[in-house]
Structures are given as C-alpha cells and as structure tokens.
Amino acid sequence: MDFSLSEEQRLLKESVERFVENDYAFETRRKIVAGAAGFDSGNWAKFAELGWLAVPFPEAHGGLGGSPVDVMVLMEAFGAGLVVEPYLASVVLGGGAVRMGGGEAQQAALLPGLAEGKLHLALAYAEEQSRYDPADVETRAEAADGGYVLTGGKIVAFNAEAADHIVVSARSGGGSRDPKGITLFLVPRGAAGLTLRGYPTVDGGRAADLKLDGVRLGADAVLGAPGDGLALLEAVLDHGTAAVCAEAVGAMQALNDATLEYLKTRKQFGAPIGSFQALQHRMADMFMAVTQARAMAAMATMKLDEADPVARKRAVSAAKVEIGRAGRLIGQEAVQMHGGVGMTDELSVSHYFKRVTMIDHLFGDVDYHLRRFADLDAPVAS
C-alpha cells in the first residue's frame, strides 16, 4: 500500500507548517488558550481563507472534495503545532455528521457556511453513564406534533459553546444500549430548553455539558434515518478517531524533535547528554514508536471509506491502540529526559504530553479499542 503523499497533499502540509512557524508560536498559543473562547476567530477565518475548512466537503456545497488522507495531513500538522482551533469538533465531527448523514437541504444550509468559517458545528453523544459506548444513550426523543421533543443530558461536547448547531444523539426507540432506536438531531444553539455549561479541558481546549429539557424540534432536524443513527454515529466517531491519531503523530514527532535537540545541547559531566548510550537507546525507542504510530494512523485513514464497516472499525481500533501506547511512551520519555523542567507549564513539552494523554482517552482508550478489535474478530453466533 502506497503511503506517500501527492504533490497537492505535500503543499497542504507545507502551508500548515508555515502557519504554525509564522503565526502560532508557543507563547501565542498560550494567550489563545487563556481567552474565553479557547480559540482565535482570526485564525479560524484564516483557515477558511486557505481552504482548510472546505477540505472534506463536496464541491457542490462549497467544499474541495478532499479525501480522509487530506484531513490526516492537516491534523498531523495541527498536532505538531498544538493548534487549539476546533477543526476536529466543528469540521470532522459536526461537519462529518452532516456530510455523511444530512439530506440535500441540510447540507446546502450548513456546509457552505462551515467551509467559509461563518458557522460552527459540534457533536454531543457522550453521557454520564455511557463511558465510550455510543450505543449507551438515555437521552429521549419523543415523537410529538410531527416532530420530536428531546429530554436528557450530554457531557464533554467539544466546541458546543461556539456551535451554531449541535448534532445530538437521542433514543427515539428501544432501551438503553440497544443498537436500534438511536437518532441524530441537529439542535440549534438557541433552542428553547437547551442549557450549556462550558469549561476548559486539561489540554487547553473547551467543552460543554448539555441539558435538554423539552427541546422541540421539527422532523427536518433529523440526520439520516430515524432510529438507525448508530451506524452513522460510529462512522463519524471513526473519522474523528483517525483524525486524532494523525494529530497525535504530529505531537509525538514534535516531542521527539524537542527531546533530541535538548540531548544535543544539555551538558552533564562536560559532555552533551545525548552522547550517553543509555539515552541514545531511549531516543531510538521513541523514534521507532512514532514511526510505527504514523504507519498505523495512515492505514486507519485509508480504511475509512471501506464499504465494509468491520474493516474500517478494525483498522481504526488497531491504530488507536498503537497511538495510545506510543503516546504514553514518548510523552513519559520526553518529560524524563528533559528533567524537572519537562513538567513545567513554561515548556511546550508538558503541553504536548497533555494533548497526547487526552487523545489516548478520546473516543475510547487502549483497553476499549483492544476489546472492540477482539469483538470484531470474534465469529458471529448462529
């Protein structure tokens, strides 16, 4: 399988790298994170101007018709720069739900504005009891007056505070954890009965918990087929998982580069500490870990459009396991080889470690994806 980038993809990668180098210094990022919004609206407008927000969407709705590999290129470069703008939440997750499940009218109403940077989307699927299981949904959607009334709550919805519409999973039939009966809805931010409680996340982003108290929606708010939303939700989450795998690769590579530079310059006993064989071996382990992680992330990305959802899920879970293990190894080694300064807020190393740790728990940790992989591999009982 060919993992090499096309000329257009290399140019895309270089454009993000230039942005990070010229406009996204570490101190600049610290100021952005400290702001109330958690991201810079000027940067978001620049993303739109450069066409990054339009990459995954069809040309008919203002997009560039890009592939998952194009998104992977963007996300890896964002990871290397610790970019906090909500590309994952708004474009990959919220936008992905509309792109994959929305009708023509819904796509025409939302995707051009998203590609132009004029609106934001978000996805709210997790609940207090659900852990990583997208089928564990207790938020109810009751049919009423030709539409639905939503009641329940969601937690840790990234970018929900800034979103103009939030994609919410709710149960329109069946009991908790039933695969059937889940429906996805487009909920406007100003909907009556919707309450958001926002907060910062440990890695510098922002999320919100949602309370839905009798939120009334029309039938046109449904994404996809009513009651069959789980397959769509799983596809969206797999795209998000592959995207954060690519982001983690960029962050891990940045940790490797920073650690290698530190080993070359920090002296002990009159010599650079990089001359010590024990540290050279540890650096080699870090290099191997990020190389393997990059290959697994690329494989998962290239399987996202598989017609067989089992093949897609297996590739994504395998990559997530490798990313989780590699991120822990590289993050811990980078901190340890930097010494005490590696844990300080003033050094970027600690922030990269926070992000790869958060990514380990996004959309399922190592243990969850090992179980999912094993379950997918198990024979189906007759």
C-alpha positions in Angstrom: 0.0 0.0 0.0 1.4 3.4 -1.0 1.7 5.8 2.0 3.4 8.6 0.0 1.7 12.0 -0.3 0.6 13.6 -3.6 2.0 16.9 -4.6 -1.2 18.7 -3.5 -1.0 17.0 -0.1 2.6 18.0 0.3 1.7 21.6 -0.5 -1.2 21.4 2.0 1.2 20.1 4.7 3.7 22.9 4.0 1.0 25.5 4.2 0.1 24.4 7.7 3.7 24.2 8.8 4.3 27.8 7.6 1.2 29.0 9.5 2.5 27.3 12.7 6.0 28.6 12.3 5.0 32.2 11.4 1.7 32.7 13.3 1.4 30.1 16.0 4.4 30.4 18.4 4.0 28.7 21.7 3.5 32.0 23.6 0.8 33.0 21.1 -0.9 29.7 21.7 -0.8 30.3 25.5 -2.6 33.6 25.0 -5.3 32.0 22.8 -5.9 29.2 25.4 -6.2 31.8 28.1 -9.0 33.6 26.3 -12.7 33.0 26.9 -13.4 31.3 23.6 -10.5 28.9 23.7 -9.5 29.6 20.1 -8.8 32.6 17.9 -11.6 33.7 15.5 -9.0 35.4 13.3 -7.2 32.1 12.9 -10.5 30.4 12.1 -11.1 33.0 9.3 -7.6 32.3 8.0 -8.3 28.6 7.9 -11.4 29.3 5.8 -9.4 31.7 3.5 -6.7 29.0 3.0 -9.4 26.4 2.2 -8.6 24.1 5.1 -12.2 24.2 6.4 -13.5 23.2 3.0 -11.2 20.2 2.5 -13.6 17.2 3.4 -16.8 18.6 1.9 -18.3 18.1 -1.5 -17.7 20.7 -4.2 -21.5 21.1 -4.6 -21.7 22.6 -1.1 -18.6 24.8 -1.2 -16.0 22.2 -0.4 -12.9 20.9 -2.1 -14.0 17.3 -2.3 -10.9 16.1 -0.4 -10.2 12.6 1.0 -9.6 11.4 4.5 -5.9 11.4 3.7 -6.1 15.2 3.1 -7.7 15.6 6.6 -4.9 13.4 8.0 -2.3 15.7 6.6 -4.0 18.7 8.2 -4.4 17.0 11.5 -0.8 15.8 11.8 0.4 19.3 11.1 -2.1 20.7 13.6 -0.7 18.3 16.2 2.8 19.4 15.6 1.8 23.0 16.3 -0.6 22.2 19.2 -3.3 24.1 17.3 -6.4 24.5 19.5 -8.8 25.8 16.9 -11.8 23.4 16.8 -11.1 21.7 13.5 -11.8 18.3 14.9 -15.0 19.3 16.7 -16.5 21.5 14.0 -15.3 20.1 10.7 -14.5 16.4 11.3 -17.2 15.6 13.9 -20.1 18.0 13.4 -19.4 18.6 9.8 -18.8 14.9 9.2 -22.2 14.0 10.6 -23.9 16.5 8.2 -21.7 15.4 5.3 -22.4 11.6 5.8 -25.9 11.7 7.1 -27.5 15.0 6.1 -30.1 15.4 3.4 -29.5 17.7 0.4 -31.3 20.6 2.1 -29.4 20.2 5.4 -26.0 20.0 3.6 -26.9 23.1 1.5 -27.9 25.0 4.6 -24.8 24.2 6.7 -21.8 23.0 4.8 -21.1 26.2 2.8 -21.2 28.3 5.9 -18.9 25.9 7.7 -16.4 25.9 4.8 -16.4 29.7 4.8 -15.8 29.9 8.5 -19.2 31.6 9.1 -20.6 29.0 11.4 -19.6 26.2 13.8 -20.9 22.7 14.5 -20.3 20.3 17.3 -21.2 16.7 18.2 -22.7 15.7 21.6 -23.0 12.0 22.0 -21.4 11.1 25.4 -23.5 10.7 28.6 -22.5 10.3 32.2 -23.1 6.6 32.2 -22.0 5.8 28.7 -18.2 5.7 29.1 -17.0 5.1 25.5 -20.1 3.2 24.2 -22.0 5.3 21.6 -25.0 3.0 21.8 -25.5 3.7 25.5 -28.0 6.5 25.1 -30.6 7.5 27.7 -31.5 11.0 26.3 -35.0 10.5 24.9 -36.6 11.8 21.7 -40.4 11.5 21.9 -42.5 12.0 18.8 -44.8 15.0 19.1 -46.8 17.2 16.6 -44.9 15.8 13.6 -41.5 16.4 15.2 -39.7 15.4 18.4 -39.1 16.5 22.0 -35.7 15.9 23.4 -35.1 15.4 27.1 -31.8 14.3 28.8 -28.2 15.4 29.0 -24.8 15.1 27.3 -21.3 15.6 28.6 -18.0 16.8 27.1 -19.2 18.2 23.8 -16.2 19.9 22.3 -16.8 23.4 20.8 -20.5 23.3 21.8 -20.3 26.8 23.2 -19.3 28.3 19.9 -21.5 25.9 17.7 -24.5 27.3 15.8 -25.9 23.7 15.6 -25.1 20.7 17.8 -25.5 17.2 16.5 -27.1 15.3 19.4 -27.8 11.6 19.7 -31.1 10.6 21.4 -33.1 7.5 21.8 -36.3 7.5 19.8 -37.0 3.8 20.5 -35.7 0.8 22.4 -33.9 0.7 25.7 -30.5 1.9 26.9 -27.7 0.3 24.9 -30.0 -1.1 22.2 -28.2 -0.6 18.8 -31.6 0.2 17.2 -33.6 3.3 18.2 -30.9 5.9 18.2 -31.5 9.1 16.1 -29.2 12.0 15.4 -30.7 15.5 15.6 -29.5 19.0 14.6 -30.2 21.2 17.6 -29.8 25.0 17.1 -27.8 26.6 19.8 -30.6 28.9 20.8 -33.3 26.2 21.1 -35.7 26.7 24.0 -34.9 24.2 26.7 -31.2 23.8 25.8 -28.7 24.8 28.5 -24.9 24.6 28.2 -22.3 24.6 30.9 -18.9 25.3 29.4 -15.5 24.7 30.9 -11.8 24.4 29.9 -10.2 21.0 29.3 -6.8 19.9 30.7 -5.1 20.2 27.3 -6.2 23.8 26.5 -9.5 23.2 24.7 -13.0 23.9 25.7 -16.1 21.6 26.1 -19.6 21.8 27.5 -22.2 19.7 29.2 -25.7 19.9 27.7 -29.1 19.8 29.4 -32.1 19.2 27.2 -35.3 20.0 28.9 -38.2 19.5 26.4 -36.3 20.8 23.4 -38.8 20.8 20.5 -37.5 20.0 17.0 -39.2 19.5 13.7 -38.8 16.4 11.6 -36.4 18.3 9.4 -33.9 18.3 12.3 -33.2 14.5 11.9 -29.9 13.5 10.4 -30.2 10.2 8.5 -32.9 7.7 9.1 -34.9 7.9 12.4 -33.9 5.0 14.7 -30.9 4.0 12.6 -28.4 6.6 13.7 -25.9 4.4 15.4 -24.2 3.3 12.2 -23.8 7.0 11.2 -22.6 7.9 14.6 -20.0 5.1 14.6 -18.8 6.2 11.2 -18.4 9.8 12.4 -16.5 8.7 15.5 -14.2 6.5 13.5 -13.4 9.5 11.3 -12.7 11.5 14.4 -10.6 8.8 15.9 -8.5 8.5 12.8 -8.1 12.3 12.8 -6.8 12.4 16.4 -4.5 9.5 15.6 -2.9 11.7 13.0 -2.8 14.7 15.3 -1.1 12.6 18.0 1.6 11.6 15.4 2.3 15.2 14.8 2.5 15.9 18.6 4.7 12.9 19.2 7.1 13.9 16.4 7.3 17.4 17.9 8.2 15.8 21.3 10.9 13.7 19.6 12.4 16.7 17.9 12.4 18.8 21.1 13.9 15.9 23.1 16.6 15.2 20.5 17.6 18.9 20.4 17.7 19.0 24.2 20.0 16.0 24.3 22.3 17.7 21.9 22.6 20.9 23.9 22.2 20.0 27.6 25.6 19.1 29.1 26.5 16.9 32.0 30.0 16.0 33.2 31.4 18.2 30.4 29.6 16.4 27.6 26.2 16.6 25.8 23.8 14.2 27.5 23.0 12.9 24.1 26.4 11.2 24.0 25.4 8.8 26.7 24.5 5.5 25.3 21.5 4.8 27.6 19.8 8.0 26.4 20.6 7.2 22.8 18.8 3.8 23.2 15.8 5.5 24.7 15.7 8.1 21.9 15.8 5.2 19.4 12.8 3.6 21.1 10.9 7.0 20.8 11.8 7.1 17.1 10.5 3.6 16.5 7.3 4.3 18.4 6.4 7.4 16.3 7.3 5.6 13.1 5.0 2.7 13.8 2.3 5.0 15.0 2.5 7.0 11.8 2.1 3.9 9.7 -0.9 2.7 11.7 -2.6 6.1 11.6 -2.1 6.2 7.8 -3.6 2.7 7.5 -6.6 3.6 9.5 -7.2 6.7 7.5 -7.1 4.8 4.2 -9.7 2.3 5.5 -12.2 5.0 6.4 -14.0 4.7 3.1 -14.2 0.9 3.1 -17.6 -0.4 2.2 -17.3 -3.0 5.0 -17.7 -1.2 8.4 -16.0 -4.1 10.2 -12.8 -3.5 8.2 -13.0 0.2 9.0 -13.5 -0.4 12.7 -10.7 -2.9 12.9 -8.2 -0.6 11.3 -9.3 2.4 13.4 -9.1 0.4 16.7 -5.7 -1.1 15.8 -4.4 2.4 15.2 -5.9 3.8 18.4 -4.2 1.1 20.4 -0.8 1.8 18.9 -1.3 5.6 19.2 -2.2 5.2 22.9 0.8 3.1 23.7 3.2 5.2 21.7 1.9 8.5 23.1 2.5 7.3 26.7 6.0 6.0 25.9 7.1 9.1 24.0 5.4 11.6 26.4 6.9 10.0 29.5 10.4 9.7 28.0 10.3 13.3 26.7 9.4 14.6 30.2 12.0 12.4 31.9 14.9 13.2 29.6 14.1 16.9 30.0 14.4 16.5 33.7 12.2 18.6 36.1 11.7 21.3 33.6 9.8 18.9 31.4 6.8 19.2 33.8 6.7 22.9 33.9 3.9 25.0 32.2 6.5 27.2 30.6 7.9 24.4 28.4 5.9 23.1 25.4 6.8 19.5 26.3 4.3 19.4 29.1 1.6 20.7 26.8 2.3 18.1 24.1 2.2 15.4 26.8 -1.2 16.7 28.0 -2.6 16.6 24.5 -1.4 13.0 23.6 -2.7 11.9 27.0 -6.1 13.5 26.2 -6.1 11.8 22.8 -5.5 8.4 24.4 -8.9 8.8 26.1 -10.8 10.4 23.2 -13.3 8.1 21.6 -12.0 5.1 23.6 -8.7 4.3 25.3 -6.4 1.4 24.6 -8.4 -1.1 26.7 -11.6 -0.1 24.9 -10.2 -0.5 21.5 -8.5 -3.7 22.3 -11.9 -5.1 23.3 -13.6 -3.7 20.2 -10.9 -5.2 18.0 -11.3 -8.6 19.6 -15.1 -8.4 19.4 -15.0 -7.6 15.7 -12.6 -10.5 15.2 -14.9 -13.0 17.0 -17.1 -15.3 15.0 -20.8 -14.4 14.9 -23.0 -16.8 16.7 -25.6 -18.5 14.5 
